[in-house]
């Protein structure tokens, strides 16, 4: 018999995905819907109306205690002391080399209580890392609460109109990267104005046992707005248009926060944190390479792992690439030598043996139009 | 579903023989379903000789890259450049959207291909 991999985990909405006719694929140890009707149609739906994603595979780790803030400050690059209760920040869980253990969202649940939303494939790794690095850092309790939450992402310009009738939370006053506790379709949970699509939208945390009720209520409320379930395939092309980094492709334990061009998530003025020395040195001396966005100028599509050439010499690698359904261009992210990581620099990508011209462009590729409200 | 006048390969291409020793080649409905939205096709040069089973081009969907294989040996006599502008035709109408035309080198090779019944059985088992 063949050696079998550990069984794939299923979210509480698995049966709904199968019933909706989703194509299910393994992702980060989970069996997840990659598409329902098609990646391009789902992508366009989120840009123009709204789409509903099951992202319950994402992990949640909570830190609480008198020294929880100090622990978060030590473990992550951003300055969590600036977080008010109810506020969220994007941050890096850093190694001593200033690279990524993971990229995370930090929610301040209370003065001494934080929730980290982490990547599905990194839950166990992050938990072990945080436990090891907080063992001698005072009064901090770490709990993996991933199986207490189902996470639904409602994304698109119609998201507010769909969600508002189902909740008492006043969505218009919920600012970007803030959350609020309340009920959704009669289920206790919390809603954050966050997402991984570059679009207006919300992420909804509810108990897994009630996820199906919320899922169904959202789809019903969204009927008049053409709301449909969307898969991880569209989530990936949407996040790439918005230039949001993907852990395991664009960032990992070999890329520093500055090389990933995410200096804005570094709290330079705060006390020591893991990787601070390396990042401060890179800030002073400059980075050897930097992540850039590019467009392909000829026929061809760059993909993850394709080599990058400058003046005929291999100089970097494509970390993400696709043909985007909305912008209808072949775009991607790549690491280039810092001196060449400038807008309009032309380079070549090796597309399966063919050298194709690409040009560095400003990020993000897509920015949503400002709301008229 | 799978037209009876076409012959099929295990790699999910189809071949439509014409009376003059030429044939059109495309991808099957099953192939386009598996690929999802086709966004790019790389075509061979006209005049190129291909062996049976040889890769003659590539097709890309939003997520995946897939090679195209010649169902039979022959010389490429035409390529459907319209697909470069409208690759979605391969999703919308896969059995009409031909990719290349071949002058068949050895007519006996077409007998090695699958009938629509056999192909339907094969993809049905995967379904």
Interface residues (C-beta under 8 A of the other chain):
Chain A: X34 X35 X38 X39 X40 X41 X43 X233 X236 X237 X299 X300 X301 X303 X322 X323 X325 X330 X352
Chain B: X36 X37 X39 X40 X42 X58 X60 X61 X62 X63 X65 X84
